[in-house]
Amino acid sequence: MSKVEALQVLLLKKLDEQNEIANTSHIEFEGKKLTVQDAQSAILSLAARSMVEFERHDIEVYTLTAEGEEILKNGSHEAKVFNEICASMSGLSIGELKDKLGNTAGLGQGRAFKLGWIRKDGDKLIKNTESIEDGTPKLLAEIKEHGTHKDTKALNDLKKRKLVERNKLMYFSLKKGPHFSLTIEKLNTDLTADMITSRSWENAKFKDYNFAAEGIPPAGGCLHPLMKVREEFRKFFFELGFEEMPTNNYVDSGFWNFDALFVPQQHSARDVQDTFFLKKPAFTDKLPDLDYVARVKGTHENGGETRGIGYRAPWSEEETRKLILRTHTTAVSGNMLYKLAKNGFHPAKYFSIDRVFRNETVDATHLAEFHQVEGVICDRNLTLGDLIGFMEVFFAKMNVRNLRFKPAYNPYTEPSLEIFSYHEKLGKWVEVGNSGMFRPEMLEPMGLPKDVRCLGFGLSLERPTMIKYGISDIRQLMGPKVNLDLIQAGSAVRLDRED
């Protein structure tokens, strides 16, 4: 028999003998007074079977402190002072009294003066009355027995002297329920398939369903830190009047990922070391209209109708039809610019935030898949100054204001700029993005007017997320090493603030 079951039997026997139990804290169980926790676990189970009815009582009681217990046993400090002075016959000096009683001499001396038990005669303390009645131990005894005292003034005085302290006490009162019995019948808690099949449920007794009980809180969904930062970037773009590009195709052709962007077919980025190629299907049968493909081919081989000279190398249609996992979201940007030219040019601002794939060696700063934030602005007669000015506006929304720009190389932008910001915590300049003006060799074959310029910029989504959440290893942000507590309890993101 378990402890709870033994206690239930005891309570039922007490109820059978007394018809009701006024205070469960007075019951002794296993040689000790019954605790509230033990009583509650037993009573709730019996009440669920309607064997008992109960009420919970919460009251305030006063208990003696350690000093109060000592006074109850040996008398008050003031009585000890009076007794020592009486025993000395001629009185005691303050120093002599302290030698006899120690630190309690000061406490007792003050109250003895206040009660008129002693007085000062020269440098001596002498008695001021022939006899005293030490009422403090008597008060403490009554409080210990009843938990309180009707003399509230005396009670408050003892509390100020730190001889008693106030506590909350909870106990239960019991009476017999409609199904009271000395035998505890086991009730069924579930209706099983076997009970339905055998029809035994018809005679079975079930535990009442407690509609007031609090259930287990369901595990709710939560946003990944990357998604929180992503929403912040989306908010910035929408505030600046950008339109979001559709980026739901992870698989794209070599044409849109490389050729349309004027990336040479001999470029190392196309090597199997950098790009994931599909095996089945390995090639696409869908390319844009043949005139556009021909213009792209001519631009690669000899500059076409642009003022450039191209790459002076043969262009392969088989290479452009290869299916790959896109290595950058600029593949989508190129497609959007082609549609813009085809449907009639108008100034436009596009952005995308989505996943890209590269055949990288996974380490603390690299993954084979990551997220790229990209923006494109297209209008007539844009300049490099417009690009730099917009970058300052865009990064200022993230509270990043101290920027530097360094010339760089990209196959599809000229000029190209790497963007750096001074990181106060790291104490150094860190790269925060890449940007540039799209080359005429990319834009003119699409059919865009010759005076149209497009500026583009991109940055990682993972890096600002890692900085915001203090993560040093990217594998703790994505993959099997992710700390789920971080995902579930991660704070909301405000990139425009440094908190």
C-alpha positions in Angstrom: 0.0 0.0 0.0 1.4 3.4 -1.0 1.7 6.3 1.4 -1.3 8.1 -0.2 -3.5 5.0 0.0 -2.5 4.4 3.7 -3.5 8.0 4.4 -6.8 7.7 2.6 -7.6 4.7 4.8 -6.7 6.6 7.9 -8.9 9.6 6.9 -11.9 7.3 6.1 -11.6 5.6 9.5 -11.4 9.0 11.3 -14.5 10.1 9.4 -16.4 6.9 10.3 -15.6 7.4 14.0 -16.3 11.2 14.2 -18.6 11.9 11.2 -16.5 15.0 10.4 -12.9 16.2 10.8 -12.6 19.9 11.7 -8.9 20.3 11.1 -6.7 17.8 9.2 -3.5 19.4 10.6 -4.3 17.9 14.0 -4.2 14.4 12.7 -1.0 12.4 13.3 0.3 10.2 10.5 3.4 8.1 10.7 4.3 9.8 14.0 4.1 13.3 12.7 1.4 16.0 12.2 -0.2 15.7 8.8 1.2 18.1 6.3 -0.9 20.1 3.9 0.7 18.5 0.9 0.0 14.9 2.1 -3.5 15.8 3.1 -4.3 17.4 -0.2 -3.1 14.5 -2.4 -5.2 12.0 -0.4 -8.3 14.2 -0.1 -8.6 15.2 -3.7 -8.5 11.6 -4.8 -11.3 10.7 -2.3 -13.3 13.7 -3.3 -13.1 12.7 -7.0 -14.9 9.5 -6.0 -17.5 11.6 -4.0 -16.4 9.6 -0.9 -15.7 12.8 1.1 -16.5 16.5 0.9 -14.0 19.1 1.9 -13.3 22.8 2.5 -9.9 24.5 2.4 -9.2 27.0 5.1 -6.5 29.7 5.0 -5.7 31.4 8.3 -3.0 33.6 9.7 -1.2 32.2 12.8 1.7 33.5 15.0 4.6 31.2 15.8 7.5 31.7 18.1 10.9 32.6 16.8 14.1 30.9 18.2 14.5 33.8 20.7 10.8 33.5 21.7 11.3 29.8 22.4 14.3 30.5 24.5 12.4 33.1 26.6 9.4 30.7 27.0 11.8 28.1 28.4 14.1 30.3 30.6 12.3 33.6 31.2 12.5 37.1 29.7 15.6 39.2 29.5 14.1 41.8 31.8 13.3 39.2 34.4 16.9 37.9 34.3 18.2 41.5 34.8 15.9 42.0 37.8 16.9 38.6 39.3 20.6 39.3 39.0 20.2 42.8 40.6 18.2 41.2 43.5 20.9 38.5 44.0 23.6 41.1 44.3 22.0 42.8 47.4 23.8 46.1 46.9 23.0 46.4 43.2 25.2 46.1 40.0 26.9 48.5 37.7 26.1 48.3 34.0 29.5 46.7 33.3 29.0 44.1 36.0 25.5 43.3 34.7 26.9 42.8 31.2 29.6 40.5 32.6 26.9 38.3 34.1 24.3 38.3 31.2 26.3 39.1 28.2 24.6 40.9 25.2 21.1 40.2 26.6 21.8 42.6 29.5 21.2 45.7 27.3 17.9 44.3 26.0 16.6 43.3 29.4 17.8 46.5 31.1 15.8 48.8 28.9 12.5 46.9 29.4 13.2 46.6 33.1 13.5 50.4 33.4 10.3 50.8 31.3 8.3 48.4 33.5 9.6 50.2 36.7 11.3 47.1 38.0 14.8 48.7 38.5 16.2 52.2 39.0 19.6 53.8 39.0 21.3 54.8 42.2 24.6 56.6 41.5 26.6 54.2 39.3 24.6 51.2 40.4 21.4 49.6 39.2 19.1 48.6 42.1 15.6 47.0 42.4 12.6 49.3 42.4 10.1 46.8 43.6 10.1 43.8 45.8 8.5 41.3 43.4 7.7 41.0 39.7 5.4 39.0 37.4 7.1 37.9 34.2 4.2 38.0 31.8 6.2 37.5 28.6 6.6 33.7 28.9 2.9 33.4 29.7 2.0 35.3 26.6 4.3 33.3 24.5 2.8 30.0 25.9 -0.7 31.1 24.9 0.4 32.1 21.4 2.2 28.8 20.9 -0.9 26.9 21.9 -3.6 29.0 20.0 -1.6 30.6 17.2 -2.7 34.1 18.2 -3.8 36.2 21.2 -6.8 38.4 21.9 -4.5 41.2 23.2 -3.5 42.7 19.8 -1.4 45.4 21.5 0.7 42.7 23.3 0.9 40.6 20.2 2.2 43.5 18.1 4.7 44.3 20.8 6.1 40.8 20.7 6.2 41.0 17.0 8.3 44.2 17.2 10.6 42.5 19.6 11.0 39.7 17.1 9.8 37.0 19.5 6.9 36.0 17.3 6.3 36.0 13.5 3.2 35.8 11.4 2.7 32.9 9.1 -0.1 31.6 6.8 -1.6 28.2 7.6 -3.8 26.1 5.4 -5.8 23.1 6.5 -8.8 21.1 5.4 -12.1 20.2 7.1 -13.8 17.0 6.0 -17.2 15.4 6.1 -18.7 12.2 4.5 -19.6 12.3 0.9 -22.6 10.7 -0.9 -20.5 7.6 -1.8 -18.7 7.3 1.6 -17.3 3.9 2.2 -14.4 2.4 4.1 -13.4 0.5 1.0 -11.7 2.4 -1.8 -13.0 1.1 -5.2 -10.6 1.6 -8.1 -12.3 3.7 -10.8 -11.6 3.5 -14.5 -10.2 6.6 -16.1 -10.3 5.6 -19.8 -12.8 4.0 -22.0 -10.8 1.4 -23.9 -11.4 -0.5 -27.1 -11.6 -3.8 -25.2 -14.3 -2.4 -22.9 -16.4 -1.4 -25.9 -15.9 -4.7 -27.6 -16.8 -6.8 -24.5 -19.5 -4.3 -23.4 -17.9 -4.3 -19.9 -18.2 -0.5 -19.9 -21.9 -0.9 -19.1 -21.2 -2.0 -15.5 -17.9 -0.3 -15.1 -17.5 2.7 -12.8 -15.6 5.7 -14.1 -13.8 8.6 -12.4 -15.7 11.9 -12.8 -14.2 14.2 -15.4 -12.9 17.3 -13.9 -13.8 20.1 -16.2 -12.2 22.7 -14.0 -8.7 21.1 -14.0 -6.0 22.9 -15.9 -4.6 20.9 -18.8 -1.0 20.7 -19.9 -0.3 23.9 -22.0 0.1 22.8 -25.6 3.5 23.4 -27.2 3.0 26.4 -29.4 4.9 27.2 -32.6 7.6 29.9 -32.6 9.5 31.8 -35.2 13.1 30.9 -35.9 15.6 33.8 -35.2 16.3 33.9 -38.9 12.6 34.4 -39.7 12.5 37.2 -37.0 15.4 39.0 -38.6 13.9 38.3 -42.1 10.7 40.1 -41.1 12.6 43.1 -40.0 14.4 43.3 -43.4 11.0 42.9 -45.2 9.6 45.7 -43.1 12.5 48.0 -44.2 12.1 47.2 -47.9 8.3 47.8 -47.8 8.8 51.1 -46.0 11.2 52.1 -48.8 8.6 51.2 -51.5 10.1 47.9 -52.7 8.2 45.0 -54.3 9.0 41.4 -53.2 10.1 39.1 -55.9 8.8 35.5 -56.2 11.7 33.2 -55.1 9.9 29.9 -54.6 12.0 28.0 -57.2 15.2 26.6 -55.7 16.1 24.8 -58.9 17.0 27.0 -61.9 18.8 26.8 -65.2 22.4 27.8 -65.8 20.9 30.4 -68.2 19.2 32.5 -65.5 21.8 31.7 -62.8 24.8 32.5 -64.9 24.5 33.4 -68.6 21.8 36.1 -68.3 23.9 37.8 -65.7 27.0 37.8 -68.0 28.9 35.2 -65.9 31.2 33.4 -68.4 30.7 29.8 -68.9 34.3 29.2 -68.1 33.9 30.9 -64.7 35.0 28.9 -61.7 31.6 29.4 -60.0 30.2 26.9 -62.4 32.6 24.2 -61.4 31.2 21.2 -59.5 33.2 22.5 -56.5 30.9 25.5 -56.1 27.6 24.5 -57.7 25.1 21.7 -57.0 24.1 20.1 -60.4 20.9 18.0 -60.7 21.3 14.4 -62.0 17.7 13.8 -62.9 16.5 15.8 -64.8 19.9 17.2 -65.7 18.7 19.7 -68.3 15.8 22.0 -68.8 13.7 22.2 -71.9 12.5 25.7 -71.1 14.5 28.8 -72.1 13.2 32.3 -72.8 12.5 33.4 -76.4 15.2 32.5 -78.9 16.0 36.1 -79.8 16.9 36.9 -76.2 19.0 33.7 -75.9 20.8 34.6 -79.1 21.5 38.1 -77.8 23.0 36.7 -74.6 25.1 34.3 -76.7 26.4 37.1 -78.9 27.2 39.3 -75.9 29.2 36.4 -74.3 31.2 35.6 -77.5 31.9 39.0 -78.9 30.0 41.8 -77.0 27.0 41.6 -79.3 25.4 45.0 -79.8 27.0 46.4 -76.7 30.3 48.4 -76.7 32.1 45.5 -75.0 34.1 42.7 -76.6 32.6 39.8 -74.6 34.7 36.8 -73.4 36.0 35.8 -76.9 35.1 32.2 -76.1 32.5 29.8 -77.6 29.1 29.7 -75.8 27.4 26.3 -75.2 23.7 25.8 -75.2 24.1 22.5 -73.4 25.9 24.4 -70.6 23.1 26.9 -70.3 20.4 24.2 -70.1 21.9 22.5 -67.1 19.7 22.4 -64.0 21.3 23.5 -60.7 20.4 24.6 -57.2 20.5 28.4 -57.5 23.7 29.8 -56.1 22.3 33.3 -55.6 18.9 35.1 -55.7 20.3 37.4 -58.5 19.0 34.6 -60.8 15.5 35.8 -59.9 16.5 39.4 -60.2 17.6 38.9 -63.8 14.3 37.2 -64.7 12.4 40.1 -63.2 14.4 42.7 -65.1 13.8 40.7 -68.3 10.0 40.7 -67.7 10.2 44.4 -66.9 11.8 45.1 -70.3 9.4 42.8 -72.1 6.3 44.3 -70.6 7.3 47.9 -71.1 9.9 49.6 -68.8 9.0 51.7 -65.8 11.1 52.6 -62.7 11.0 49.7 -60.3 12.4 48.5 -57.0 12.6 44.8 -56.2 13.8 42.8 -53.2 14.1 39.1 -52.2 15.1 37.2 -49.1 15.4 33.5 -49.6 17.6 30.4 -49.6 20.6 29.8 -51.9 22.9 26.8 -52.2 26.7 26.4 -52.7 29.0 23.5 -52.4 30.9 24.9 -49.4 32.8 23.0 -46.8 30.7 23.3 -43.6 32.5 25.1 -40.7 31.8 27.7 -38.1 31.1 30.4 -40.7 29.9 28.5 -43.8 27.0 26.3 -44.7 26.1 24.6 -47.9 22.8 26.5 -47.8 22.1 30.0 -46.5 19.9 33.0 -47.0 20.6 36.0 -49.2 19.0 39.4 -48.9 19.0 41.2 -52.2 17.6 44.5 -53.5 17.5 46.0 -57.1 16.6 49.5 -58.1 16.0 50.2 -61.8 15.6 53.7 -63.3 16.9 56.0 -65.9 20.4 57.6 -65.5 21.2 56.2 -62.0 24.8 56.7 -60.9 27.2 55.2 -58.4 26.4 58.1 -56.1 22.8 56.9 -56.0 24.0 53.5 -55.0 26.2 54.8 -52.2 23.5 57.2 -51.0 20.8 54.4 -50.9 23.2 52.1 -49.0 23.6 54.7 -46.3 19.8 55.1 -46.0 19.2 51.3 -46.0 21.9 50.4 -43.4 20.8 53.4 -41.2 17.5 51.6 -40.7 19.6 48.9 -39.0 21.4 51.5 -36.9 24.5 50.9 -39.0 25.8 54.4 -39.9 29.6 54.3 -40.2 30.1 52.8 -43.7 33.1 52.4 -46.0 33.1 51.3 -49.6 35.8 49.3 -51.3 36.1 48.5 -55.0 35.5 44.9 -55.9 34.9 42.6 -58.9 31.6 40.9 -59.9 31.0 39.5 -63.4 27.6 41.2 -63.7 28.3 44.6 -62.0 30.7 47.4 -62.9 31.6 49.3 -60.8 31.3 47.0 -57.8 31.6 47.9 -54.2 32.1 45.9 -51.0 30.4 47.6 -48.0 32.2 47.7 -44.6 31.0 49.0 -41.2 33.0 49.5 -38.0 31.8 47.1 -35.4 32.1 48.7 -31.9 32.0 45.4 -30.0 34.6 43.6 -32.3 36.7 46.8 -32.6 37.3 46.4 -36.3 35.8 46.9 -39.8 33.6 44.1 -40.9 32.0 43.4 -44.4 28.3 43.9 -44.3 27.3 43.6 -47.9 28.2 43.7 -51.6 26.8 46.0 -54.3 27.3 47.4 -57.8 25.8 48.7 -61.0 24.5 46.0 -63.4 26.6 45.9 -66.5 25.2 46.9 -69.9 26.2 43.4 -71.1 23.5 42.1 -68.7 20.8 44.8 -69.2 20.9 45.6 -73.0 20.3 42.0 -74.2 17.1 42.0 -72.1 15.8 44.9 -74.2 16.0 47.6 -71.5 16.6 51.1 -72.9 20.3 52.2 -73.1 19.8 55.0 -70.6 18.4 52.6 -67.9 20.7 51.8 -65.1 20.1 49.2 -62.3 21.9 49.1 -59.0 21.9 45.9 -56.9 23.1 45.0 -53.5 23.1 41.9 -51.3 24.0 40.7 -47.9 23.7 37.5 -45.8 20.7 37.0 -43.5 22.7 34.7 -41.2 25.4 37.2 -40.2 23.1 40.0 -38.8 21.1 37.2 -37.0 24.3 35.8 -35.4 25.4 39.2 -34.3 21.9 40.1 -32.9 21.7 36.8 -30.9 25.4 36.5 -29.9 26.0 33.3 -31.9 29.6 32.6 -32.9 29.1 29.3 -34.8 26.6 29.3 -37.7 25.9 25.6 -37.1 24.2 26.6 -33.8 21.8 28.6 -35.9 20.9 26.0 -38.5 21.3 22.2 -38.4 21.5 19.5 -35.8 23.5 21.6 -33.3 20.7 24.1 -32.9 19.7 24.9 -29.3 15.9 24.6 -29.2 15.7 26.7 -26.1 17.2 29.6 -28.1 14.6 29.1 -30.9 11.7 29.0 -28.4 12.8 31.7 -26.0 14.6 34.0 -28.4 13.6 37.6 -28.0 11.9 39.7 -30.6 14.1 41.6 -33.0 14.5 45.3 -33.5 17.5 46.0 -35.9 17.1 49.7 -35.5 18.0 49.5 -31.8 21.2 48.2 -30.1 19.4 46.3 -27.3 
